Amino acid sequence: MASNKAHHATGWAAGIIAAALVSAAHGPASEGAGMIPAVLALLAGVAGATAPDWLEVAWWTRARRLWITHRTLTHWGLGWAALLALSWHELGRHPAAPVAFGFACGGLMHLLADWPNPLGVPWVGPRHSLNLWTSGHCDLIVVGAAWVAALFVVDDVWFHHACSRMLLNVLRPAA
């Protein structure tokens, strides 16, 4: 399991990914109203990145214990992927779709951050683990990977590969 700080940091990356994709689905960002769904997706992505853990807590009781075993239903990858696909399909059709899409992006980012841990994540059936490191270790790798993914998505969606082309020109040897 990634640390709480890592889930928050990857949540911002997931929110930015969601905002970029939602803004692309809603048309040009130059229209003022088109920014609102993107901002909502961004904030929902941040919230969704910690959701698989806080959805397990029985907030309605004084003890605040888990009402469901950790890394079971709330960490089920198929459910988060279904929410992502359904909300993507509903973008532009339903006003809550950008929020659901951002939330699902954050939830999937949470699962990706937990996957390298020996406890694993139940993507479809039983838990599966990459068994790369134990809890709290290598958070920098997880956070860095999330932000690299966000950079690629933003570069593609908002900058139409301008950053990638500029980087390639810098790295290309002079002829």
QUIRAJO-V107551 format. One record per backbone hydrogen bond with DSSP energy under -1.0 kcal/mol. NH is the residue of the N-H (numbers start at 1). CO is the residue of the C=O. Records with the same first field share a line. If there is no record, write none. Layout:
# QUIRAJO-V107551
NH->CO, CO
This chain:
# QUIRAJO-V107551
7->3
8->4
9->5
10->6
11->7
12->8
13->9
14->10
15->11
16->12
17->13
18->14
19->15
20->16
21->17
22->18
23->19
24->20
25->21
26->22
31->28
34->31
35->32
39->35
40->36
41->37
42->38
43->39
44->40
45->41
46->42
47->43
48->44
49->45
50->47
53->50
54->50
55->51
56->53
58->65
59->57
61->58
67->56
75->72
76->73
77->122
78->123
80->76
81->77
82->78
83->79
84->80
85->81
86->82
87->83
88->84
89->85
90->86
93->90
94->90
97->94
100->96
101->97
102->98
103->99
104->100
105->101
106->102
107->103
108->104
109->105
110->106
111->107
112->108
113->109
114->110
115->111
117->114
120->117
121->128
123->121
128->121
130->115
132->116
133->116
136->1
137->134
142->138
143->139
144->140
145->141
146->142
147->143
148->144
149->145
150->146
151->147
152->148
153->149
154->150
155->151
156->152
157->153
158->154
159->154
161->155
162->159
165->161
166->162
167->163
168->164
169->165
170->166
171->167
172->168
